[in-house]
Amino acid sequence: MPRAAQWRLANRFIVGYSGNLGRAHELGILLDAADRLRHRLEIVFLIIGESNQKENLQAEVTRRGLANVLFKP
């Protein structure tokens, strides 16, 4: 089964980030965009990567209630 189907991303517009989730990367901007587009159900923000800031980003997504952000390893 393709990953898009596995992750329920088929027929959705994907905004993706793949790479290091470290302190040097300004991923707060990505979360701000996801926040502004939360009402657009066809848009999903896919974040793929690992590093020391992943837990902080996930906590911020939870705090903001962003159902349109998906984390994958």
Predicted model as a PDB file, atoms N, CA, C, CB and O in Angstrom, pLDDT in the B-factor column:
MODEL        1                                                                  
ATOM      1  N   MET A   1       0.850  -1.181   0.000  1.00 67.00           N  
ATOM      2  CA  MET A   1       0.000   0.000   0.000  1.00 67.00           C  
ATOM      3  C   MET A   1       0.894   1.242   0.000  1.00 67.00           C  
ATOM      4  CB  MET A   1      -0.966  -0.001   1.230  1.00 67.00           C  
ATOM      5  O   MET A   1       1.819   1.327   0.808  1.00 67.00           O  
ATOM      6  N   PRO A   2       0.641   2.193  -0.879  1.00 71.00           N  
ATOM      7  CA  PRO A   2       1.440   3.436  -0.899  1.00 71.00           C  
ATOM      8  C   PRO A   2       1.309   4.212   0.415  1.00 71.00           C  
ATOM      9  CB  PRO A   2       1.005   4.332  -2.077  1.00 71.00           C  
ATOM     10  O   PRO A   2       0.285   4.159   1.096  1.00 71.00           O  
ATOM     11  N   ARG A   3       2.379   4.931   0.741  1.00 74.00           N  
ATOM     12  CA  ARG A   3       2.372   5.700   2.003  1.00 74.00           C  
ATOM     13  C   ARG A   3       1.234   6.707   2.054  1.00 74.00           C  
ATOM     14  CB  ARG A   3       3.701   6.428   2.186  1.00 74.00           C  
ATOM     15  O   ARG A   3       0.630   6.902   3.108  1.00 74.00           O  
ATOM     16  N   ALA A   4       0.932   7.350   0.928  1.00 73.00           N  
ATOM     17  CA  ALA A   4      -0.154   8.338   0.922  1.00 73.00           C  
ATOM     18  C   ALA A   4      -1.456   7.707   1.397  1.00 73.00           C  
ATOM     19  CB  ALA A   4      -0.338   8.935  -0.486  1.00 73.00           C  
ATOM     20  O   ALA A   4      -2.214   8.326   2.144  1.00 73.00           O  
ATOM     21  N   ALA A   5      -1.710   6.502   0.973  1.00 73.00           N  
ATOM     22  CA  ALA A   5      -2.924   5.811   1.407  1.00 73.00           C  
ATOM     23  C   ALA A   5      -2.799   5.378   2.864  1.00 73.00           C  
ATOM     24  CB  ALA A   5      -3.205   4.589   0.509  1.00 73.00           C  
ATOM     25  O   ALA A   5      -3.748   5.509   3.636  1.00 73.00           O  
ATOM     26  N   GLN A   6      -1.630   4.863   3.242  1.00 77.00           N  
ATOM     27  CA  GLN A   6      -1.390   4.434   4.626  1.00 77.00           C  
ATOM     28  C   GLN A   6      -1.602   5.581   5.607  1.00 77.00           C  
ATOM     29  CB  GLN A   6       0.032   3.878   4.775  1.00 77.00           C  
ATOM     30  O   GLN A   6      -2.208   5.410   6.665  1.00 77.00           O  
ATOM     31  N   TRP A   7      -1.100   6.734   5.241  1.00 80.00           N  
ATOM     32  CA  TRP A   7      -1.155   7.901   6.127  1.00 80.00           C  
ATOM     33  C   TRP A   7      -2.409   8.751   5.899  1.00 80.00           C  
ATOM     34  CB  TRP A   7       0.085   8.758   5.929  1.00 80.00           C  
ATOM     35  O   TRP A   7      -2.531   9.838   6.465  1.00 80.00           O  
ATOM     36  N   ARG A   8      -3.328   8.268   5.085  1.00 82.00           N  
ATOM     37  CA  ARG A   8      -4.590   8.974   4.762  1.00 82.00           C  
ATOM     38  C   ARG A   8      -4.333  10.351   4.153  1.00 82.00           C  
ATOM     39  CB  ARG A   8      -5.456   9.128   6.027  1.00 82.00           C  
ATOM     40  O   ARG A   8      -4.944  11.345   4.546  1.00 82.00           O  
ATOM     41  N   LEU A   9      -3.423  10.387   3.194  1.00 87.00           N  
ATOM     42  CA  LEU A   9      -3.066  11.648   2.540  1.00 87.00           C  
ATOM     43  C   LEU A   9      -3.528  11.711   1.083  1.00 87.00           C  
ATOM     44  CB  LEU A   9      -1.567  11.852   2.603  1.00 87.00           C  
ATOM     45  O   LEU A   9      -3.326  12.721   0.409  1.00 87.00           O  
ATOM     46  N   ALA A  10      -4.141  10.644   0.602  1.00 88.00           N  
ATOM     47  CA  ALA A  10      -4.599  10.636  -0.785  1.00 88.00           C  
ATOM     48  C   ALA A  10      -5.605  11.770  -0.999  1.00 88.00           C  
ATOM     49  CB  ALA A  10      -5.232   9.263  -1.150  1.00 88.00           C  
ATOM     50  O   ALA A  10      -6.461  12.030  -0.153  1.00 88.00           O  
ATOM     51  N   ASN A  11      -5.482  12.429  -2.133  1.00 89.00           N  
ATOM     52  CA  ASN A  11      -6.376  13.531  -2.527  1.00 89.00           C  
ATOM     53  C   ASN A  11      -6.275  14.750  -1.609  1.00 89.00           C  
ATOM     54  CB  ASN A  11      -7.808  13.043  -2.548  1.00 89.00           C  
ATOM     55  O   ASN A  11      -7.219  15.532  -1.503  1.00 89.00           O  
ATOM     56  N   ARG A  12      -5.131  14.907  -0.947  1.00 93.00           N  
ATOM     57  CA  ARG A  12      -4.914  16.091  -0.114  1.00 93.00           C  
ATOM     58  C   ARG A  12      -3.684  16.830  -0.624  1.00 93.00           C  
ATOM     59  CB  ARG A  12      -4.744  15.702   1.389  1.00 93.00           C  
ATOM     60  O   ARG A  12      -2.776  16.219  -1.188  1.00 93.00           O  
ATOM     61  N   PHE A  13      -3.656  18.126  -0.428  1.00 96.00           N  
ATOM     62  CA  PHE A  13      -2.503  18.939  -0.775  1.00 96.00           C  
ATOM     63  C   PHE A  13      -1.521  18.846   0.390  1.00 96.00           C  
ATOM     64  CB  PHE A  13      -2.912  20.434  -1.075  1.00 96.00           C  
ATOM     65  O   PHE A  13      -1.866  19.185   1.522  1.00 96.00           O  
ATOM     66  N   ILE A  14      -0.311  18.391   0.119  1.00 95.00           N  
ATOM     67  CA  ILE A  14       0.675  18.160   1.176  1.00 95.00           C  
ATOM     68  C   ILE A  14       1.733  19.248   1.159  1.00 95.00           C  
ATOM     69  CB  ILE A  14       1.332  16.779   1.017  1.00 95.00           C  
ATOM     70  O   ILE A  14       2.392  19.473   0.144  1.00 95.00           O  
ATOM     71  N   VAL A  15       1.891  19.920   2.290  1.00 95.00           N  
ATOM     72  CA  VAL A  15       2.997  20.846   2.502  1.00 95.00           C  
ATOM     73  C   VAL A  15       4.002  20.058   3.328  1.00 95.00           C  
ATOM     74  CB  VAL A  15       2.539  22.208   3.226  1.00 95.00           C  
ATOM     75  O   VAL A  15       3.729  19.699   4.474  1.00 95.00           O  
ATOM     76  N   GLY A  16       5.167  19.788   2.743  1.00 92.00           N  
ATOM     77  CA  GLY A  16       6.094  18.895   3.409  1.00 92.00           C  
ATOM     78  C   GLY A  16       7.395  19.533   3.844  1.00 92.00           C  
ATOM     79  O   GLY A  16       7.926  20.432   3.191  1.00 92.00           O  
ATOM     80  N   TYR A  17       7.883  19.050   4.948  1.00 91.00           N  
ATOM     81  CA  TYR A  17       9.231  19.361   5.426  1.00 91.00           C  
ATOM     82  C   TYR A  17       9.879  18.035   5.767  1.00 91.00           C  
ATOM     83  CB  TYR A  17       9.216  20.341   6.671  1.00 91.00           C  
ATOM     84  O   TYR A  17       9.315  17.233   6.512  1.00 91.00           O  
ATOM     85  N   SER A  18      11.057  17.806   5.227  1.00 88.00           N  
ATOM     86  CA  SER A  18      11.795  16.589   5.511  1.00 88.00           C  
ATOM     87  C   SER A  18      13.219  16.977   5.850  1.00 88.00           C  
ATOM     88  CB  SER A  18      11.748  15.598   4.311  1.00 88.00           C  
ATOM     89  O   SER A  18      13.909  17.601   5.044  1.00 88.00           O  
ATOM     90  N   GLY A  19      13.658  16.609   7.037  1.00 84.00           N  
ATOM     91  CA  GLY A  19      15.026  16.936   7.428  1.00 84.00           C  
ATOM     92  C   GLY A  19      15.179  17.040   8.923  1.00 84.00           C  
ATOM     93  O   GLY A  19      14.364  16.529   9.692  1.00 84.00           O  
ATOM     94  N   ASN A  20      16.227  17.703   9.314  1.00 80.00           N  
ATOM     95  CA  ASN A  20      16.577  17.876  10.713  1.00 80.00           C  
ATOM     96  C   ASN A  20      15.560  18.789  11.401  1.00 80.00           C  
ATOM     97  CB  ASN A  20      18.001  18.451  10.846  1.00 80.00           C  
ATOM     98  O   ASN A  20      15.171  19.815  10.844  1.00 80.00           O  
ATOM     99  N   LEU A  21      15.137  18.424  12.586  1.00 81.00           N  
ATOM    100  CA  LEU A  21      14.208  19.232  13.373  1.00 81.00           C  
ATOM    101  C   LEU A  21      14.945  19.890  14.533  1.00 81.00           C  
ATOM    102  CB  LEU A  21      13.037  18.368  13.896  1.00 81.00           C  
ATOM    103  O   LEU A  21      14.457  19.899  15.664  1.00 81.00           O  
ATOM    104  N   GLY A  22      16.101  20.431  14.251  1.00 72.00           N  
ATOM    105  CA  GLY A  22      16.949  21.018  15.279  1.00 72.00           C  
ATOM    106  C   GLY A  22      16.662  22.479  15.546  1.00 72.00           C  
ATOM    107  O   GLY A  22      15.792  23.089  14.922  1.00 72.00           O  
ATOM    108  N   ARG A  23      17.412  23.026  16.488  1.00 72.00           N  
ATOM    109  CA  ARG A  23      17.232  24.421  16.905  1.00 72.00           C  
ATOM    110  C   ARG A  23      17.535  25.431  15.807  1.00 72.00           C  
ATOM    111  CB  ARG A  23      18.104  24.708  18.087  1.00 72.00           C  
ATOM    112  O   ARG A  23      16.993  26.536  15.807  1.00 72.00           O  
ATOM    113  N   ALA A  24      18.397  25.054  14.876  1.00 66.00           N  
ATOM    114  CA  ALA A  24      18.796  25.989  13.816  1.00 66.00           C  
ATOM    115  C   ALA A  24      17.711  26.162  12.755  1.00 66.00           C  
ATOM    116  CB  ALA A  24      20.080  25.511  13.156  1.00 66.00           C  
ATOM    117  O   ALA A  24      17.822  27.038  11.896  1.00 66.00           O  
ATOM    118  N   HIS A  25      16.685  25.354  12.804  1.00 69.00           N  
ATOM    119  CA  HIS A  25      15.635  25.399  11.790  1.00 69.00           C  
ATOM    120  C   HIS A  25      14.409  26.105  12.352  1.00 69.00           C  
ATOM    121  CB  HIS A  25      15.268  23.974  11.312  1.00 69.00           C  
ATOM    122  O   HIS A  25      13.909  25.750  13.419  1.00 69.00           O  
ATOM    123  N   GLU A  26      13.940  27.093  11.635  1.00 80.00           N  
ATOM    124  CA  GLU A  26      12.806  27.901  12.088  1.00 80.00           C  
ATOM    125  C   GLU A  26      11.494  27.256  11.638  1.00 80.00           C  
ATOM    126  CB  GLU A  26      12.913  29.352  11.544  1.00 80.00           C  
ATOM    127  O   GLU A  26      10.869  27.701  10.676  1.00 80.00           O  
ATOM    128  N   LEU A  27      11.089  26.207  12.343  1.00 84.00           N  
ATOM    129  CA  LEU A  27       9.881  25.483  11.973  1.00 84.00           C  
ATOM    130  C   LEU A  27       8.624  26.087  12.590  1.00 84.00           C  
ATOM    131  CB  LEU A  27      10.005  24.040  12.385  1.00 84.00           C  
ATOM    132  O   LEU A  27       7.513  25.651  12.289  1.00 84.00           O  
ATOM    133  N   GLY A  28       8.794  27.076  13.439  1.00 87.00           N  
ATOM    134  CA  GLY A  28       7.634  27.789  13.973  1.00 87.00           C  
ATOM    135  C   GLY A  28       6.837  28.455  12.866  1.00 87.00           C  
ATOM    136  O   GLY A  28       5.618  28.589  12.968  1.00 87.00           O  
ATOM    137  N   ILE A  29       7.518  28.869  11.816  1.00 91.00           N  
ATOM    138  CA  ILE A  29       6.846  29.488  10.667  1.00 91.00           C  
ATOM    139  C   ILE A  29       5.912  28.478  10.010  1.00 91.00           C  
ATOM    140  CB  ILE A  29       7.882  30.018   9.637  1.00 91.00           C  
ATOM    141  O   ILE A  29       4.810  28.825   9.587  1.00 91.00           O  
ATOM    142  N   LEU A  30       6.359  27.231   9.927  1.00 91.00           N  
ATOM    143  CA  LEU A  30       5.522  26.172   9.351  1.00 91.00           C  
ATOM    144  C   LEU A  30       4.268  25.964  10.201  1.00 91.00           C  
ATOM    145  CB  LEU A  30       6.320  24.848   9.236  1.00 91.00           C  
ATOM    146  O   LEU A  30       3.170  25.789   9.674  1.00 91.00           O  
ATOM    147  N   LEU A  31       4.448  25.985  11.511  1.00 95.00           N  
ATOM    148  CA  LEU A  31       3.288  25.823  12.395  1.00 95.00           C  
ATOM    149  C   LEU A  31       2.350  27.020  12.308  1.00 95.00           C  
ATOM    150  CB  LEU A  31       3.746  25.626  13.840  1.00 95.00           C  
ATOM    151  O   LEU A  31       1.133  26.861  12.406  1.00 95.00           O  
ATOM    152  N   ASP A  32       2.902  28.215  12.127  1.00 96.00           N  
ATOM    153  CA  ASP A  32       2.061  29.403  11.945  1.00 96.00           C  
ATOM    154  C   ASP A  32       1.208  29.264  10.687  1.00 96.00           C  
ATOM    155  CB  ASP A  32       2.931  30.679  11.863  1.00 96.00           C  
ATOM    156  O   ASP A  32       0.028  29.616  10.691  1.00 96.00           O  
ATOM    157  N   ALA A  33       1.805  28.751   9.612  1.00 97.00           N  
ATOM    158  CA  ALA A  33       1.064  28.544   8.363  1.00 97.00           C  
ATOM    159  C   ALA A  33      -0.035  27.500   8.574  1.00 97.00           C  
ATOM    160  CB  ALA A  33       2.023  28.098   7.221  1.00 97.00           C  
ATOM    161  O   ALA A  33      -1.162  27.678   8.111  1.00 97.00           O  
ATOM    162  N   ALA A  34       0.294  26.412   9.274  1.00 97.00           N  
ATOM    163  CA  ALA A  34      -0.707  25.378   9.557  1.00 97.00           C  
ATOM    164  C   ALA A  34      -1.853  25.951  10.386  1.00 97.00           C  
ATOM    165  CB  ALA A  34      -0.062  24.186  10.295  1.00 97.00           C  
ATOM    166  O   ALA A  34      -3.015  25.596  10.186  1.00 97.00           O  
ATOM    167  N   ASP A  35      -1.516  26.830  11.308  1.00 98.00           N  
ATOM    168  CA  ASP A  35      -2.533  27.476  12.141  1.00 98.00           C  
ATOM    169  C   ASP A  35      -3.468  28.327  11.290  1.00 98.00           C  
ATOM    170  CB  ASP A  35      -1.872  28.341  13.227  1.00 98.00           C  
ATOM    171  O   ASP A  35      -4.686  28.288  11.467  1.00 98.00           O  
ATOM    172  N   ARG A  36      -2.901  29.092  10.372  1.00 98.00           N  
ATOM    173  CA  ARG A  36      -3.713  29.967   9.507  1.00 98.00           C  
ATOM    174  C   ARG A  36      -4.581  29.172   8.533  1.00 98.00           C  
ATOM    175  CB  ARG A  36      -2.807  30.916   8.723  1.00 98.00           C  
ATOM    176  O   ARG A  36      -5.637  29.639   8.108  1.00 98.00           O  
ATOM    177  N   LEU A  37      -4.129  27.971   8.185  1.00 98.00           N  
ATOM    178  CA  LEU A  37      -4.848  27.158   7.199  1.00 98.00           C  
ATOM    179  C   LEU A  37      -5.621  26.004   7.829  1.00 98.00           C  
ATOM    180  CB  LEU A  37      -3.876  26.611   6.180  1.00 98.00           C  
ATOM    181  O   LEU A  37      -6.042  25.087   7.124  1.00 98.00           O  
ATOM    182  N   ARG A  38      -5.812  26.036   9.132  1.00 97.00           N  
ATOM    183  CA  ARG A  38      -6.477  24.937   9.833  1.00 97.00           C  
ATOM    184  C   ARG A  38      -7.877  24.656   9.296  1.00 97.00           C  
ATOM    185  CB  ARG A  38      -6.556  25.244  11.310  1.00 97.00           C  
ATOM    186  O   ARG A  38      -8.348  23.523   9.392  1.00 97.00           O  
ATOM    187  N   HIS A  39      -8.542  25.638   8.745  1.00 97.00           N  
ATOM    188  CA  HIS A  39      -9.901  25.469   8.219  1.00 97.00           C  
ATOM    189  C   HIS A  39      -9.928  24.818   6.838  1.00 97.00           C  
ATOM    190  CB  HIS A  39     -10.596  26.810   8.154  1.00 97.00           C  
ATOM    191  O   HIS A  39     -10.991  24.407   6.372  1.00 97.00           O  
ATOM    192  N   ARG A  40      -8.784  24.719   6.184  1.00 97.00           N  
ATOM    193  CA  ARG A  40      -8.684  24.113   4.847  1.00 97.00           C  
ATOM    194  C   ARG A  40      -8.389  22.622   5.007  1.00 97.00           C  
ATOM    195  CB  ARG A  40      -7.570  24.814   3.983  1.00 97.00           C  
ATOM    196  O   ARG A  40      -7.229  22.219   5.080  1.00 97.00           O  
ATOM    197  N   LEU A  41      -9.420  21.826   5.059  1.00 91.00           N  
ATOM    198  CA  LEU A  41      -9.296  20.406   5.377  1.00 91.00           C  
ATOM    199  C   LEU A  41      -8.538  19.606   4.323  1.00 91.00           C  
ATOM    200  CB  LEU A  41     -10.655  19.814   5.557  1.00 91.00           C  
ATOM    201  O   LEU A  41      -8.077  18.499   4.602  1.00 91.00           O  
ATOM    202  N   GLU A  42      -8.404  20.146   3.132  1.00 95.00           N  
ATOM    203  CA  GLU A  42      -7.683  19.442   2.069  1.00 95.00           C  
ATOM    204  C   GLU A  42      -6.170  19.649   2.149  1.00 95.00           C  
ATOM    205  CB  GLU A  42      -8.186  19.901   0.714  1.00 95.00           C  
ATOM    206  O   GLU A  42      -5.424  19.029   1.391  1.00 95.00           O  
ATOM    207  N   ILE A  43      -5.714  20.503   3.048  1.00 97.00           N  
ATOM    208  CA  ILE A  43      -4.287  20.796   3.192  1.00 97.00           C  
ATOM    209  C   ILE A  43      -3.758  20.146   4.466  1.00 97.00           C  
ATOM    210  CB  ILE A  43      -4.035  22.330   3.216  1.00 97.00           C  
ATOM    211  O   ILE A  43      -4.327  20.309   5.546  1.00 97.00           O  
ATOM    212  N   VAL A  44      -2.666  19.411   4.322  1.00 97.00           N  
ATOM    213  CA  VAL A  44      -2.032  18.786   5.480  1.00 97.00           C  
ATOM    214  C   VAL A  44      -0.540  19.127   5.473  1.00 97.00           C  
ATOM    215  CB  VAL A  44      -2.251  17.237   5.472  1.00 97.00           C  
ATOM    216  O   VAL A  44       0.093  19.161   4.418  1.00 97.00           O  
ATOM    217  N   PHE A  45       0.004  19.377   6.648  1.00 96.00           N  
ATOM    218  CA  PHE A  45       1.424  19.673   6.816  1.00 96.00           C  
ATOM    219  C   PHE A  45       2.112  18.409   7.313  1.00 96.00           C  
ATOM    220  CB  PHE A  45       1.650  20.869   7.807  1.00 96.00           C  
ATOM    221  O   PHE A  45       1.849  17.946   8.423  1.00 96.00           O  
ATOM    222  N   LEU A  46       2.984  17.858   6.495  1.00 95.00           N  
ATOM    223  CA  LEU A  46       3.672  16.616   6.795  1.00 95.00           C  
ATOM    224  C   LEU A  46       5.109  16.939   7.174  1.00 95.00           C  
ATOM    225  CB  LEU A  46       3.616  15.637   5.592  1.00 95.00           C  
ATOM    226  O   LEU A  46       5.854  17.502   6.372  1.00 95.00           O  
ATOM    227  N   ILE A  47       5.498  16.585   8.391  1.00 93.00           N  
ATOM    228  CA  ILE A  47       6.848  16.848   8.885  1.00 93.00           C  
ATOM    229  C   ILE A  47       7.530  15.503   9.111  1.00 93.00           C  
ATOM    230  CB  ILE A  47       6.825  17.705  10.204  1.00 93.00           C  
ATOM    231  O   ILE A  47       7.098  14.690   9.928  1.00 93.00           O  
ATOM    232  N   ILE A  48       8.612  15.297   8.359  1.00 92.00           N  
ATOM    233  CA  ILE A  48       9.359  14.047   8.432  1.00 92.00           C  
ATOM    234  C   ILE A  48      10.764  14.353   8.925  1.00 92.00           C  
ATOM    235  CB  ILE A  48       9.397  13.326   7.049  1.00 92.00           C  
ATOM    236  O   ILE A  48      11.488  15.131   8.304  1.00 92.00           O  
ATOM    237  N   GLY A  49      11.148  13.750  10.030  1.00 90.00           N  
ATOM    238  CA  GLY A  49      12.487  13.968  10.547  1.00 90.00           C  
ATOM    239  C   GLY A  49      12.578  13.717  12.034  1.00 90.00           C  
ATOM    240  O   GLY A  49      11.585  13.457  12.714  1.00 90.00           O  
ATOM    241  N   GLU A  50      13.791  13.802  12.507  1.00 89.00           N  
ATOM    242  CA  GLU A  50      14.065  13.574  13.931  1.00 89.00           C  
ATOM    243  C   GLU A  50      15.109  14.588  14.392  1.00 89.00           C  
ATOM    244  CB  GLU A  50      14.558  12.104  14.191  1.00 89.00           C  
ATOM    245  O   GLU A  50      15.918  15.059  13.593  1.00 89.00           O  
ATOM    246  N   SER A  51      15.090  14.913  15.647  1.00 88.00           N  
ATOM    247  CA  SER A  51      16.129  15.696  16.298  1.00 88.00           C  
ATOM    248  C   SER A  51      15.638  16.154  17.652  1.00 88.00           C  
ATOM    249  CB  SER A  51      16.540  16.901  15.434  1.00 88.00           C  
ATOM    250  O   SER A  51      14.569  15.755  18.114  1.00 88.00           O  
ATOM    251  N   ASN A  52      16.427  16.987  18.274  1.00 85.00           N  
ATOM    252  CA  ASN A  52      16.135  17.384  19.657  1.00 85.00           C  
ATOM    253  C   ASN A  52      14.915  18.292  19.803  1.00 85.00           C  
ATOM    254  CB  ASN A  52      17.327  18.077  20.236  1.00 85.00           C  
ATOM    255  O   ASN A  52      14.414  18.447  20.917  1.00 85.00           O  
ATOM    256  N   GLN A  53      14.427  18.888  18.739  1.00 86.00           N  
ATOM    257  CA  GLN A  53      13.282  19.792  18.843  1.00 86.00           C  
ATOM    258  C   GLN A  53      11.948  19.143  18.474  1.00 86.00           C  
ATOM    259  CB  GLN A  53      13.508  20.985  17.966  1.00 86.00           C  
ATOM    260  O   GLN A  53      10.906  19.795  18.542  1.00 86.00           O  
ATOM    261  N   LYS A  54      11.971  17.873  18.088  1.00 90.00           N  
ATOM    262  CA  LYS A  54      10.733  17.221  17.650  1.00 90.00           C  
ATOM    263  C   LYS A  54       9.671  17.216  18.756  1.00 90.00           C  
ATOM    264  CB  LYS A  54      11.025  15.784  17.205  1.00 90.00           C  
ATOM    265  O   LYS A  54       8.509  17.533  18.500  1.00 90.00           O  
ATOM    266  N   GLU A  55      10.060  16.862  19.966  1.00 92.00           N  
ATOM    267  CA  GLU A  55       9.088  16.829  21.066  1.00 92.00           C  
ATOM    268  C   GLU A  55       8.491  18.205  21.321  1.00 92.00           C  
ATOM    269  CB  GLU A  55       9.746  16.304  22.344  1.00 92.00           C  
ATOM    270  O   GLU A  55       7.294  18.315  21.588  1.00 92.00           O  
ATOM    271  N   ASN A  56       9.302  19.258  21.243  1.00 90.00           N  
ATOM    272  CA  ASN A  56       8.801  20.624  21.436  1.00 90.00           C  
ATOM    273  C   ASN A  56       7.805  20.997  20.342  1.00 90.00           C  
ATOM    274  CB  ASN A  56       9.970  21.631  21.453  1.00 90.00           C  
ATOM    275  O   ASN A  56       6.772  21.607  20.618  1.00 90.00           O  
ATOM    276  N   LEU A  57       8.119  20.628  19.098  1.00 92.00           N  
ATOM    277  CA  LEU A  57       7.205  20.913  17.990  1.00 92.00           C  
ATOM    278  C   LEU A  57       5.889  20.156  18.166  1.00 92.00           C  
ATOM    279  CB  LEU A  57       7.856  20.542  16.646  1.00 92.00           C  
ATOM    280  O   LEU A  57       4.815  20.717  17.950  1.00 92.00           O  
ATOM    281  N   GLN A  58       5.972  18.898  18.551  1.00 95.00           N  
ATOM    282  CA  GLN A  58       4.759  18.110  18.762  1.00 95.00           C  
ATOM    283  C   GLN A  58       3.916  18.696  19.894  1.00 95.00           C  
ATOM    284  CB  GLN A  58       5.117  16.648  19.071  1.00 95.00           C  
ATOM    285  O   GLN A  58       2.688  18.721  19.808  1.00 95.00           O  
ATOM    286  N   ALA A  59       4.563  19.160  20.938  1.00 96.00           N  
ATOM    287  CA  ALA A  59       3.837  19.783  22.049  1.00 96.00           C  
ATOM    288  C   ALA A  59       3.146  21.067  21.597  1.00 96.00           C  
ATOM    289  CB  ALA A  59       4.793  20.081  23.218  1.00 96.00           C  
ATOM    290  O   ALA A  59       2.027  21.356  22.020  1.00 96.00           O  
ATOM    291  N   GLU A  60       3.804  21.827  20.749  1.00 95.00           N  
ATOM    292  CA  GLU A  60       3.207  23.072  20.243  1.00 95.00           C  
ATOM    293  C   GLU A  60       2.022  22.773  19.335  1.00 95.00           C  
ATOM    294  CB  GLU A  60       4.255  23.907  19.482  1.00 95.00           C  
ATOM    295  O   GLU A  60       1.017  23.483  19.377  1.00 95.00           O  
ATOM    296  N   VAL A  61       2.125  21.741  18.522  1.00 97.00           N  
ATOM    297  CA  VAL A  61       1.014  21.326  17.665  1.00 97.00           C  
ATOM    298  C   VAL A  61      -0.183  20.934  18.529  1.00 97.00           C  
ATOM    299  CB  VAL A  61       1.435  20.145  16.747  1.00 97.00           C  
ATOM    300  O   VAL A  61      -1.319  21.298  18.225  1.00 97.00           O  
ATOM    301  N   THR A  62       0.071  20.204  19.590  1.00 97.00           N  
ATOM    302  CA  THR A  62      -0.998  19.808  20.514  1.00 97.00           C  
ATOM    303  C   THR A  62      -1.585  21.023  21.208  1.00 97.00           C  
ATOM    304  CB  THR A  62      -0.474  18.810  21.555  1.00 97.00           C  
ATOM    305  O   THR A  62      -2.804  21.144  21.330  1.00 97.00           O  
ATOM    306  N   ARG A  63      -0.722  21.926  21.665  1.00 97.00           N  
ATOM    307  CA  ARG A  63      -1.191  23.137  22.360  1.00 97.00           C  
ATOM    308  C   ARG A  63      -2.110  23.962  21.473  1.00 97.00           C  
ATOM    309  CB  ARG A  63      -0.001  23.994  22.812  1.00 97.00           C  
ATOM    310  O   ARG A  63      -3.127  24.484  21.931  1.00 97.00           O  
ATOM    311  N   ARG A  64      -1.741  24.078  20.191  1.00 97.00           N  
ATOM    312  CA  ARG A  64      -2.543  24.867  19.252  1.00 97.00           C  
ATOM    313  C   ARG A  64      -3.746  24.096  18.707  1.00 97.00           C  
ATOM    314  CB  ARG A  64      -1.675  25.330  18.101  1.00 97.00           C  
ATOM    315  O   ARG A  64      -4.629  24.687  18.086  1.00 97.00           O  
ATOM    316  N   GLY A  65      -3.784  22.800  18.930  1.00 97.00           N  
ATOM    317  CA  GLY A  65      -4.875  21.989  18.414  1.00 97.00           C  
ATOM    318  C   GLY A  65      -4.848  21.844  16.896  1.00 97.00           C  
ATOM    319  O   GLY A  65      -5.891  21.892  16.243  1.00 97.00           O  
ATOM    320  N   LEU A  66      -3.660  21.669  16.341  1.00 97.00           N  
ATOM    321  CA  LEU A  66      -3.502  21.593  14.891  1.00 97.00           C  
ATOM    322  C   LEU A  66      -3.669  20.153  14.388  1.00 97.00           C  
ATOM    323  CB  LEU A  66      -2.128  22.142  14.479  1.00 97.00           C  
ATOM    324  O   LEU A  66      -2.724  19.364  14.394  1.00 97.00           O  
ATOM    325  N   ALA A  67      -4.869  19.839  13.963  1.00 96.00           N  
ATOM    326  CA  ALA A  67      -5.158  18.500  13.431  1.00 96.00           C  
ATOM    327  C   ALA A  67      -4.614  18.332  12.023  1.00 96.00           C  
ATOM    328  CB  ALA A  67      -6.662  18.237  13.438  1.00 96.00           C  
ATOM    329  O   ALA A  67      -4.623  17.223  11.489  1.00 96.00           O  
ATOM    330  N   ASN A  68      -4.141  19.409  11.414  1.00 97.00           N  
ATOM    331  CA  ASN A  68      -3.647  19.367  10.033  1.00 97.00           C  
ATOM    332  C   ASN A  68      -2.130  19.188   9.957  1.00 97.00           C  
ATOM    333  CB  ASN A  68      -4.044  20.638   9.305  1.00 97.00           C  
ATOM    334  O   ASN A  68      -1.547  19.366   8.887  1.00 97.00           O  
ATOM    335  N   VAL A  69      -1.483  18.839  11.068  1.00 97.00           N  
ATOM    336  CA  VAL A  69      -0.033  18.595  11.087  1.00 97.00           C  
ATOM    337  C   VAL A  69       0.201  17.124  11.447  1.00 97.00           C  
ATOM    338  CB  VAL A  69       0.698  19.553  12.112  1.00 97.00           C  
ATOM    339  O   VAL A  69      -0.340  16.612  12.426  1.00 97.00           O  
ATOM    340  N   LEU A  70       1.024  16.462  10.625  1.00 95.00           N  
ATOM    341  CA  LEU A  70       1.319  15.045  10.801  1.00 95.00           C  
ATOM    342  C   LEU A  70       2.823  14.860  10.889  1.00 95.00           C  
ATOM    343  CB  LEU A  70       0.728  14.201   9.643  1.00 95.00           C  
ATOM    344  O   LEU A  70       3.562  15.336  10.027  1.00 95.00           O  
ATOM    345  N   PHE A  71       3.279  14.174  11.922  1.00 94.00           N  
ATOM    346  CA  PHE A  71       4.698  13.865  12.085  1.00 94.00           C  
ATOM    347  C   PHE A  71       4.949  12.408  11.710  1.00 94.00           C  
ATOM    348  CB  PHE A  71       5.162  14.143  13.539  1.00 94.00           C  
ATOM    349  O   PHE A  71       4.200  11.516  12.108  1.00 94.00           O  
ATOM    350  N   LYS A  72       6.003  12.181  10.945  1.00 91.00           N  
ATOM    351  CA  LYS A  72       6.430  10.823  10.593  1.00 91.00           C  
ATOM    352  C   LYS A  72       7.948  10.750  10.714  1.00 91.00           C  
ATOM    353  CB  LYS A  72       5.963  10.432   9.143  1.00 91.00           C  
ATOM    354  O   LYS A  72       8.638  11.750  10.517  1.00 91.00           O  
ATOM    355  N   PRO A  73       8.481   9.537  11.048  1.00 85.00           N  
ATOM    356  CA  PRO A  73       9.934   9.401  11.201  1.00 85.00           C  
ATOM    357  C   PRO A  73      10.675   9.446   9.855  1.00 85.00           C  
ATOM    358  CB  PRO A  73      10.256   8.094  11.918  1.00 85.00           C  
ATOM    359  O   PRO A  73      11.902   9.344   9.822  1.00 85.00           O  
TER     360      PRO A  73                                                      
ENDMDL                                                                          
END                                                                             
